[in-house]
Amino acid sequence: MWSFSNIANQLHYWLNDHFSPTLTLIIEMVLAGVAVIGLFAGLGLVLVIMERKVSAWIQLRLGPNRVGPKGMLQSLADTFKLLLKEGMTPSGADKIMFNVAPFIAMIVAMLLLAPIAFAKDFQLWDLNIGVLYVSAISSVSVISILMAGWSSNNKYSLMGAMRSGAQIVSYELSAGLSVLAVIVMTGSLQVSDIIHSQADGWWIFKGHIPMFIAFVTFIIAVTAETNRAPFDLAEAESELTAGFHTEYSGMKFALFFLAEYVNVFIVCALGATLFLGGWMPFHIGNWEGFNHVMDYIPSSVWFFGKTFFLIWLIMWFRWTFPRLRIDQLLNLEWKYLLPISMVNLLLVTLMAILKWHF
Amino acid sequence: MFISGKNDIPQFEQVLASCSSIFTCNEYIRGNQNYMGASSLIVLIISAIAFSGGAILISRLFLKPTTNKQKGEPYECGIPTTGKTWVQLNVGYYLFALIFLIFDVELVFLYPWAVVAKSMGWQALVEIVIFFFILFAGFLYAHKKGALKWI
């Protein structure tokens, strides 16, 4: 059967038969590295063209339609353009910090891939504190933004970085609290446990209204955490030109851009894992026939389908809502989302203890 | 409702017996960790550095860097920049960072609680209500003092 875990298994057996265990490990590490880099590059290309097509569709425009069939190669052409640009460092900048910041953004985005289950039994590291690991690593991303803004020697960059810092740390709270709602229900931080607990229904359906509130808070919070519109104050074009990456050009800018899109993918993958059952197929009660048909769809298709649905949702937000002001943004978090998600967590706990969920 | 048959989920023993690759669990082969284990972090860090470093190096190959005084100036929409760049910022950022710190530590305390909450039952709920009450009192105090207001 063709599935990711089967292919990986076969590869492992074949390598073990032909090479020594050490060499097998090294080859597998190299293969995993190549696969991850491929995923990164692929995601960057796909998400950029998807964003442009979705925005064109929402605004009744055509969008990119010249390069390749229906403009599908546009982001590839953009990548080549960025490759040919000079990635210069301004003379007043702190050279080391300026050049290290995009690397940190990329490392953070890459490290977040580790606990994500892409398909059934296909995961880099199913560590027992998976969700805590994701929230711990993702909070490092603010450091790269602050480094970039601080070292640029540009007022726009500094303002963008400070705003972004205030915004990311604030929204981390309600994102964390809504993630905790799922953990209370599951009783485990391990990603595979969380997915297996949704075999008889996804949490968003099983958990009644409190779980749905948690899902909505999570989506709002991660939209803010990834600096996407309507919360894109860090790079508000009309006020700060480009925010924290004003001074970046060429490939260094492209790395920030790529890291942002991969972060969007990762938070959506996390949302799909926690609330929409990860790679679990959609099942309805006792409809044996329907459930059987759903089981035939590969688990990877389910995972990527749910993830891309959430990404589409976040893109829809971007082209629907106007940008918030910084005081409105902080009001929304501290006066609405945080109290709501705290009370919601108590409700979810009550539900879990009384076993009101399905 | 949304309930499926449980038989399509492999039992833990079956998973252990069937898996042995680097991507699937391999408790028998390498240590006690499932899947690729902690070595995946090394792979991820190295591939991130290789990817970004490689991209920057490739772009270096194509260009002939030039420098002049104007090119190195900070970009502020064409107007010559005046004064120091590292200006004083609104005190609000500092206040929000302080409040965030309190709540973030609280969040870290909540993770271990959340794992055992369901099995502990009512005890867990009472404890967290007291915990939230104290926290919320502090939050209301900050709100009353105007720390949450953007000046």
Interface residues (C-beta under 8 A of the other chain):
Chain A: F4 S5 A8 N9 Q10 L11 H12 Y13 L25 E28 M29 A32 G33 V34 V36 I37 F40 A41 L82 L83 L84 K85 E86 G87 M88 P90 S91 G92 P102 F103 M106 I107 A109 M110 L111 L113 A114 D121 F122 Q123 L124 W125 D126 L127 L132 W150 S152 N153 N154 K155 Y156 L158 M159 M162 G165 A166 V169 S170 E172 L173 G176 L177 L180 I183 V184 M185 G187 S188 L189 S192 H196 A199 D200 G201 W202 F205 K206 T241 T246 E247 G250 M251 K252 A254 L255 F282 H283 I284 G285 N286 E288 N291 D295 I326 D327 L330 N331 W334 K335 L338 P339 M342 L345 L346 T349 L350 A352 I353 F358
Chain B: M1 F2 I3 S4 G5 K6 D8 I9 V15 C19 S20 S21 I22 F23 T24 C25 R30 Q33 N34 Y35 M36 G37 A38 S39 S40 L41 I42 V43 L44 I45 I46 S47 A48 I49 A50 F51 S52 G53 A55 I56 I58 S59 R60 F62 L63 P65 T67 K69 K71 G72 E73 P74 Y75 E76 C77 T81 T85 W86 V87 L89 G92 Y93 F96 A97 I99 F100 F103 D104 L107 L110 Y111 A114 V115 V116 A117 K118 S119 G121 W122 A124 L125 I128 V129 F132 F136 F139 H143 L148 K149 W150
